[in-house]
Amino acid sequence: MSELTMDTLVSLCKRRGFVYQSSEIYGGLTSAWDYGPLGVELKNNIQRFWWKQMTQLHDNIVGLDAAILMHPRVWEASGHVENFHDPLVDCRQCRQRFRTDAIPEELWAKRQCPECGGQLTEPRQFNLMFKTHMGPVEDSSSVVYLRPETAQGIYVNFKNVVQTGRVKVPFGIAQVGKAFRNEITTKNFIFRTCEFEQMEMQFFIHPSEDGKWFDYWKAERFEYYQKLGVRDSRLRFHQHGPDELAHYAKVAFDIQYEFPFGWKELEGIHNRTDFDLRRHGEFSGKDLTYLDDGRGERFTPYVIETSAGLTRTVLTVLCDAYDEDEAEGEKRVVLRLHPAVAPVTVGVFPLVKKDGLAELARDIELGLREEFSTFYDQGGAIGRRYRRQDEVGTPYCITIDYQTKEDRTVTLRFRDSMQQVRIKIEDIPQAIRKATKEYRRV
Ligand code: GAP
């Protein structure tokens, strides 16, 4: 296939209802995006997939849904008030603002603006947290922040979960939710936005076992993306050097994906040591240590964190799925999404509307709705209906024709291979389940 460009993807996303620019009728808000009918299905399916893999398939990981707004002291304890900065420079000529790491090295050496060639200022530290006020008075006592990571909601609930969740170290707490960062460089569609969603899991362990558990989660998380159907050749690890490490991390690896604009972070895996629990213990005055009966020891657990961007995973999955090939002598655009996350699982079409085929197709579609996400379409040539579903990644299509009336069989068509098989109506659910379980991207 030809190389995917971001323009092609952005245009497909808009045309087919995956992602729209926020407040578009007012000229749009930079770096904010809305998920349309198909986008929200894809995002929810990815979230569900992550939740299953990271909580329900484990004995020792539980979920949480903490509030976005938290006590402002949380962000002092976490180090975000002091350390969560990006170095920024301004162009004296065109007045644009840039993160220093987003400026090509040769231009940065000359302090030259990447947009207009003008002279850049020296870097200044800029805190990425959004500030707002709670209550009617806008003064320093009413400041609250929109959380820049979901992780802190987990740390401040550590004691609650230990006391009520019947969990024992080693165990994890998982959460999915919105996070906010006042990002300056927000190009590349939904890659880096000011409002985004994270899927984070904090795994609490004995400090002596940090190497073992770090390796375990590193391997698990790489495998997760393979299960999600992302191609191996587009995934790699990147270890953080000393100047890249976040203020809380002892060791960090990113899982990177090769986007059309280069290799970039998709997920971070961090050894956060006892930094967060220790600091919250100090700042709140509450005891956040853990008594391990088995070891006969009290300690502050270390944390291995897996932190994935949900909205960034949506972009990854779309980039990875996009393909072009040929069908019936014409170019075909196809999203090779894993069937487990595709917005529509099965399209159902009557070959023609007349002679009772539409009614029969509707009945079949209604029967499949309970278990699968379905789409009924009776308009236009059958080839065009297949193409429309290929373009949004629908893995299976069922066609009802005259033979269906005679022997109650239908055609099941597979998106990737375009292969068609004849099966009985009652066998459709099992055929879809089996194909989804055995799905491998070719
Ligand atoms: N709790 C650790 C943490 O937040 P991070 O590396 O800053 O670590 C984790 O962020 C993940 O969140 C990233 O790998 C990325 O997928 C996602 N993410 C971070 N900033 C983002 C942004 N501005 N827009 C979209 N996703 C973002």
Residues whose N, C-alpha, C, O or C-beta is under 5 A from the ligand:
A	BS01	GAP	P148 E149 A151 R181 E183 I190 F191 R192 T193 F196 Q198 E265 L266 E267 G268 S307 A308 G309 R312
